[in-house]
Amino acid sequence: MKKNIPLFKVKMNPTAKEEVGKVLDSGFIGQGPKVDEFEKLLIPRFNNPYTVTVNSATSAEHLALHLLKKPKPFDGTTSYNSNWPGIQDGDEVLATPLTCTATNFPILANNMKIKWVDVDKRTLNMDLDDLARKITTKTKVIFVVHWGGYPIDLDKLKEIQNKAFRHFGFKPAIIEDCAHAFGSKFNGKPIGSHGNICTFSFQAIKHMTTADGGALVLPHEELNRRARLLRWYGIDRDSDRKDFRCEVDIPEWGFKFHMNDVNATIGIENLKIVDEEVVKKHKDNAAYYDEELGQIDRTFKSLICLPSRDSRMESSFWIYSILVDRKDDFMKYMKKCGIAVSQVHERNDIHSCVKEFKTQLPSLDWVKDHLVNIPVGWWVTKEDREYIVECIKKGW
């Protein structure tokens, strides 16, 4: 019997259907008590009280950049400093092109310029040496991605940020795109708790879904306060309004980025199962691949390489990346075996809308020709993963 092993699959707690029904019957389906409850449940997971839910990770990233536009004093306990100059139109964001366009298009939406940073072939994350070389006085934001859930080296990133302060008198803000990294850790601490602005995705096929949604995790109260206002037009929902449909003065306009109680209810239910039934299974399958595929002789007739691993990095493995020779042949072969594979994200720097930012990225050129992701998720059984490894070892 031919196998049919998908690359992605939605995980939904069976209890979500009944609980969502209760919300639908309540007549209150907008941003309400379920959103508040969901946010409170997320706080200990990120070890950060400044956790704001939104309707997508893309909204979180757009809002994160928007929040940095106005100069605000930051205390010494955060990633920022009192000399923060704020973002101006035309300032640079250093970013990786190996990601979903949802990471980088909000940069354009905020009238900023992208400066592409090459990737590290060993990890598929941003090449931090290339990053350090490309920082200038126009660099206001460093936008990193934890590819596949594998954390970027946040210690080295902090050193680069501090060096920029010594040279330019301010620290570029760091935004971590954590769409792949729910459940990942760096130095034993959950991603989202290292003092930077972080965005998370709860889109349908992520580790933890709310059907669609996201979260913005912030380093201090001032950004948290503004984010809560600006995700809902800038209206203070807790103000004393004489007419509940008529807002008082709005000092700063905002967006319609808030989460609703239907999505939040799905999130509340899925949080109950995400650790044992999702993240743990992703990690277990990845550990099996690391062991089995890591044993393949590098003189094997079809080259396969695994990204490097560091004991400080604990990945939740939303996807499992490998680097193969004759990539097109490999993908056709795996399809024939009934195993879904994909690069997952196209490099962002090839699109017409960003052609003005084109630059040489030799490592990404090589990675693009070799990168493939194989099924690693909670639905991959022990029998499935053994079959996947067996197919790979046979060659293509």
BAVEXLO-607694 format. One record per residue (C-alpha): x, y, z; residue in one letter. Coordinates in pm, whole numbers, padded with zeros to 5 digits, always signed. Example, Ala and Ser with C-alpha at 12.3 -4.5 7.8 and 13.67 -1.06 7.14 Angstrom:
# BAVEXLO-607694
+01230-00450+00780a;+01367-00106+00714s;
//
This chain:
# BAVEXLO-607694
+00000+00000+00000m;+00140+00340-00100k;+00221+00574+00185k;+00074+00923+00210n;+00268+01116+00474i;+00182+01490+00475p;+00427+01768+00553l;+00170+01964+00757f;-00147+01881+00943k;-00379+02081+01170v;-00392+01969+01535k;-00714+02053+01715m;-00820+01956+02066n;-01158+01778+02033p;-01287+01994+02320t;-01250+02311+02111a;-01568+02249+01913k;-01791+02245+02221e;-01619+02541+02387e;-01637+02752+02070v;-02007+02667+02052g;-02056+02816+02396k;-01891+03139+02283v;-02106+03152+01970l;-02419+03102+02177d;-02312+03373+02423s;-02361+03648+02166g;-02018+03793+02252f;-01765+03686+01991i;-01537+03990+01966g;-01240+04072+02189q;-01365+03985+02535g;-01304+03768+02842p;-01170+03470+02646k;-00896+03686+02495v;-00801+03801+02846d;-00799+03441+02968e;-00586+03322+02676f;-00330+03598+02731e;-00299+03508+03099k;-00230+03146+03003l;+00040+03253+02757l;+00229+03472+03004i;+00402+03187+03195p;+00492+03012+02868r;+00694+03313+02753f;+00795+03405+03108n;+00686+03757+03017n;+00389+03956+03152p;+00384+04183+02847y;+00206+03943+02612t;-00049+04084+02367v;-00261+03868+02135t;-00346+03980+01781v;-00525+03838+01479n;-00210+03713+01303s;+00167+03704+01335a;+00181+03939+01036t;-00020+04193+01235s;+00216+04138+01529a;+00517+04217+01309e;+00354+04523+01153h;+00257+04650+01498l;+00604+04579+01641a;+00768+04802+01380l;+00500+05069+01419h;+00554+05079+01797l;+00920+05165+01743l;+00848+05472+01533k;+00800+05712+01823k;+01098+05785+02048p;+01029+05643+02391k;+01263+05623+02690p;+01361+05266+02768f;+01502+05170+03104d;+01833+04995+03146g;+01677+04653+03201t;+01561+04623+02839t;+01733+04577+02505s;+01703+04948+02441y;+01837+05271+02590n;+01731+05628+02656s;+01912+05747+02343n;+01682+05547+02112w;+01624+05781+01814p;+01307+05615+01686g;+01234+05489+01336i;+01213+05732+01047q;+01095+05664+00692d;+01380+05517+00492g;+01567+05367+00786d;+01710+05020+00742e;+01595+04687+00877v;+01852+04409+00854l;+01658+04094+00771a;+01690+03741+00640t;+01532+03651+00306p;+01492+03286+00413l;+01151+03315+00574t;+00785+03369+00497c;+00711+03702+00328t;+00501+03778+00638a;+00830+03860+00812t;+00954+04112+00560n;+00654+04275+00394f;+00559+04461+00716p;+00896+04636+00681i;+00779+04780+00350l;+00438+04864+00497a;+00616+05076+00757n;+00812+05271+00491n;+01145+05122+00585m;+01417+04976+00366k;+01530+04615+00377i;+01898+04528+00386k;+01936+04156+00328w;+02167+03950+00545v;+02300+03617+00421d;+02214+03288+00592v;+02438+03062+00793d;+02465+02730+00608k;+02525+02551+00939r;+02196+02657+01100t;+01982+02819+00823l;+01939+03119+01052n;+02079+03464+00981m;+02457+03478+00940d;+02551+03694+01239l;+02897+03770+01101d;+02739+03911+00786d;+02493+04100+01007l;+02774+04264+01203a;+02940+04378+00880r;+02623+04539+00746k;+02510+04753+01041i;+02523+05128+00973t;+02390+05447+01133t;+02069+05388+00935k;+02015+05044+01091t;+01730+05084+01338k;+01603+04725+01355v;+01749+04375+01336i;+01477+04128+01235f;+01575+03765+01297v;+01396+03435+01242v;+01434+03111+01436h;+01428+02888+01130w;+01230+02570+01186g;+01224+02650+01558g;+01605+02635+01594y;+01703+02941+01801p;+01948+03189+01661i;+02248+03264+01884d;+02089+03533+02103l;+02410+03581+02305d;+02610+03672+01995k;+02323+03885+01870l;+02331+04081+02196k;+02706+04136+02157e;+02651+04276+01808i;+02377+04504+01938q;+02605+04635+02214n;+02888+04693+01967k;+02651+04900+01753a;+02574+05113+02059f;+02944+05181+02113r;+02984+05288+01750h;+02659+05476+01686f;+02524+05578+02027g;+02208+05367+02011f;+02113+05002+01996k;+01919+04875+01696p;+01599+04716+01822a;+01585+04337+01791i;+01265+04172+01673i;+01251+03793+01685e;+01014+03621+01442d;+00918+03316+01649c;+00653+03177+01413a;+00836+02843+01400h;+00957+02848+01758a;+00666+02792+01998f;+00818+02561+02260g;+01180+02634+02166s;+01440+02736+02425k;+01774+02915+02429f;+02004+02865+02729n;+01718+02686+02904g;+01480+02983+02876k;+01177+02987+02645p;+01202+03186+02325i;+01015+03507+02400g;+01184+03569+02734s;+01522+03715+02635h;+01438+04086+02643g;+01359+04146+02276n;+01037+04213+02090i;+00901+03875+01979c;+00621+03772+01747t;+00445+03434+01749f;+00212+03269+01501s;-00101+03068+01587f;-00189+03010+01222q;-00361+02685+01125a;-00058+02458+01079i;+00166+02592+01353k;+00242+02396+01671h;-00033+02583+01852m;-00326+02710+01649t;-00615+02944+01720t;-00737+02881+01360a;-00553+03205+01287d;-00389+03448+01524g;-00066+03561+01680g;+00100+03719+01978a;+00336+04007+02040l;+00570+03968+02338v;+00729+04291+02454l;+01021+04391+02678p;+00854+04652+02898h;+00529+04811+03010e;+00533+05120+02786e;+00537+04916+02465l;+00280+04680+02616n;+00047+04971+02696r;+00071+05116+02347r;+00032+04776+02179a;-00292+04712+02368r;-00428+05045+02253l;-00307+05033+01894l;-00428+04678+01823r;-00783+04819+01862w;-00774+05152+01671y;-00601+05331+01961g;-00920+05321+02167i;-00886+05273+02542d;-01143+05000+02604r;-01116+05049+02979d;-01192+05421+02974s;-01507+05564+03129d;-01717+05625+02818r;-02052+05793+02868k;-02183+05613+02560d;-02026+05268+02525f;-02029+05295+02142r;-01867+05639+02137c;-01501+05664+02224e;-01329+05946+02406v;-01033+06128+02250d;-00784+05902+02069i;-00432+06047+02105p;-00267+05791+01871e;-00446+05611+01588w;-00418+05235+01561g;-00527+04926+01372f;-00783+04647+01376k;-00534+04383+01485f;-00706+04242+01794h;-00789+03875+01852m;-01150+03767+01910n;-01305+03531+02166d;-01366+03255+01912v;-00997+03231+01821n;-00893+03272+02184a;-01120+02984+02290t;-00958+02754+02035i;-00621+02864+02172g;-00720+02796+02532i;-00821+02441+02444e;-00515+02371+02229n;-00280+02496+02502l;-00399+02197+02705k;-00249+01950+02458i;+00031+02138+02281v;+00318+02023+02504d;+00260+01647+02512e;+00065+01590+02194e;+00242+01830+01962v;+00579+01979+02063v;+00707+01663+02233k;+00625+01451+01929k;+00796+01697+01695h;+01107+01686+01914k;+01101+01306+01941d;+01077+01262+01566n;+01356+01514+01510a;+01581+01332+01758a;+01523+01010+01565y;+01616+01179+01237y;+01925+01337+01394d;+02043+00994+01506e;+01958+00798+01193e;+02038+01052+00922l;+02346+01170+01106g;+02495+00826+01056q;+02481+00842+00678i;+02829+00825+00530d;+02918+01154+00364r;+03054+00949+00071t;+02703+00812+00017f;+02598+00826-00348k;+02348+01101-00272s;+02477+01378-00046l;+02274+01463+00262i;+02376+01707+00534c;+02204+01806+00855l;+02222+02157+01000p;+02446+02177+01306s;+02318+02145+01661r;+02427+02345+01968d;+02352+02236+02327s;+02226+02588+02408r;+01956+02561+02142m;+01645+02350+02202e;+01431+02351+01889s;+01062+02268+01878s;+01115+02157+01516f;+00810+02299+01343w;+00988+02175+01031i;+01288+01947+00988y;+01538+02076+00733s;+01798+01876+00546i;+02040+01973+00270l;+02057+01732-00022v;+02238+01699-00350d;+02026+01690-00666r;+01735+01850-00484k;+01483+01821-00768d;+01556+01450-00804d;+01519+01403-00430f;+01181+01578-00423m;+01049+01372-00715k;+01175+01054-00550y;+01011+01137-00217m;+00682+01214-00391k;+00701+00874-00557k;+00751+00724-00210c;+00435+00901-00086g;+00626+01145+00136i;+00542+01516+00110a;+00847+01743+00111v;+00902+02111+00037s;+01142+02401+00073q;+00846+02558+00265v;+00947+02923+00212h;+01079+03081-00106e;+01365+03324-00062r;+01207+03668-00026n;+01468+03864-00221d;+01356+03737-00564i;+01024+03924-00571h;+00970+04231-00789s;+00846+04441-00497c;+01189+04419-00327v;+01415+04434-00633k;+01571+04763-00517e;+01728+04582-00222f;+01893+04307-00428k;+02240+04205-00312t;+02481+03915-00333q;+02399+03634-00088l;+02627+03343-00179p;+02538+03118+00114s;+02167+03154+00044l;+02231+03073-00322d;+02383+02742-00214w;+02117+02671+00049v;+01836+02735-00200k;+01974+02461-00426d;+01991+02206-00143h;+01720+02284+00115l;+01429+02043+00165v;+01202+01980+00464n;+01070+01635+00551i;+00766+01546+00770p;+00846+01572+01141v;+00514+01659+01303g;+00289+01500+01564w;+00114+01290+01296w;+00437+01113+01193v;+00428+00770+01360t;+00732+00560+01449k;+00653+00344+01148e;+00632+00655+00927d;+00964+00799+01039r;+01138+00464+00993e;+00998+00445+00642y;+01112+00803+00566i;+01467+00727+00678v;+01466+00399+00487e;+01365+00579+00167c;+01636+00842+00212i;+01905+00583+00278k;+01818+00397-00043k;+01924+00703-00242g;+01763+00889-00529w;
//
